[in-house]
């Protein structure tokens, strides 16, 4: 570990920041069922869980929501549509919820989400921030929902995947092609190959989903810190040892 | 000096609510502060950035600590940070060996973070408020790779969401640049991430695929 100076008082003036706390991101304008609203909020909260029981807690929240049946889709979709455009992560979390619930009735809303025009880039000067990238991730997650429904045998999902195999955005096309090749019928795959041939995009078929262990891995770091200098991290859950 | 204000968005799906409850422990605060380049930079993390309120996940420092927690503990065998292990294990080691100073600034809205000379990495508002928790770990690894001597060496490909033809891409996966390190970290997080949820792992997958599809001049030919 590099030797560091103490936190010397600063002579210049660094940046200052003022935080304003936002209201709850969801309005539930169209849903008066407070119990259902609370279940949706809980499931989304649990998406960001951490700890050895994070997944278990998330699954439990999803199960509670699933018991309410496909009627929950209308509420989730209404919330998605009511959120401000720049609430990218909140919008993504609602789409992820649609994906997890795996209701066949979700095909239409997922179709609408993918079909919606992607607004022009708002951060043109940036190389690492992109509003288009956020929009694309929302849509590729919606594609994942269709892929899961296609795997469940929902024919309409396969039709939508075929349609968006010609989407203007590369990542969306690529996700649809891979999803349909994995879950579609022989007939779907024939139609897909024909479409890609017409569009001269057969190269998309060569991009394979693979296991992370099979791709080239980087060769470590520049330095090796002597073992006696290395400081070990504390255990991951100190709450377990707290009084 | 710049002054900025920010309205804190939802903390749920980003992971900040739950990570925040965990990192609020002096042992973690000390470890992260002394390990990942915060030490010596108190002045930057003061004045609204959270130095005096480091458990408050509305503020940047706690959100940075959440990213550091994910970076440190997302491998089930996190104590093994050997470079022969997956990047999920040694990402934390690479960051601590390459970032000497981690400083926060308002920024001008055009970058999440920037790597400067001499081990200095600057992080801006977007790092805290538009990135989810594993995404912040990805950013620290990306910037560490620049410190490790790999600048971007190509322009973004045609149709890239990052801007066709703009500079800032890596030429290929084999270049082993910052985009490769970040994408590979997310890939391992998706495949093997511990102490997290399938939703955050799916988020990592989506972001990883976006990077693979859009940040290399030559597409690597595979996806997550």
Interface residues (C-beta under 8 A of the other chain):
Chain A: X1 X2 X4 X5 X6 X7 X8 X9 X10 X12 X13 X14 X15 X16 X17 X18 X19 X20 X21 X22 X24 X25 X41 X44 X45 X46 X47 X48 X49 X50 X51 X52 X54 X55 X58 X87 X88 X89 X90 X92 X93 X96 X99 X100 X121 X123 X124 X125 X126 X127 X128 X129 X130 X132 X133 X134 X136 X137 X140 X141 X144 X169 X170 X171 X174 X175 X178 X206 X207 X208 X209 X210 X211 X212 X215 X216 X217 X218 X219 X220 X221 X222 X223 X224 X225 X231 X232 X233 X234 X236 X237 X238 X239 X242
Chain B: X1 X2 X3 X4 X5 X6 X7 X8 X9 X10 X11 X12 X13 X14 X15 X16 X17 X18 X19 X22 X25 X27 X28 X31 X34 X35 X39 X40 X41 X42 X43 X44 X46 X47 X48 X49 X58 X59 X60 X69 X70 X72 X73 X78 X79 X83 X84 X86 X87 X90 X92 X93 X94 X96 X97 X98 X100 X103 X104 X105 X106 X109 X110 X111 X112 X113 X119 X125 X126 X130 X132 X133 X139 X142 X148 X149 X152 X156 X159 X161 X162 X163 X166 X167 X168 X173 X174 X176 X180 X181 X184 X187 X188 X190 X191 X192 X195 X196 X197 X198 X199 X200 X202 X203 X206 X207 X209 X210 X213 X214 X219 X220 X221 X222 X223 X224
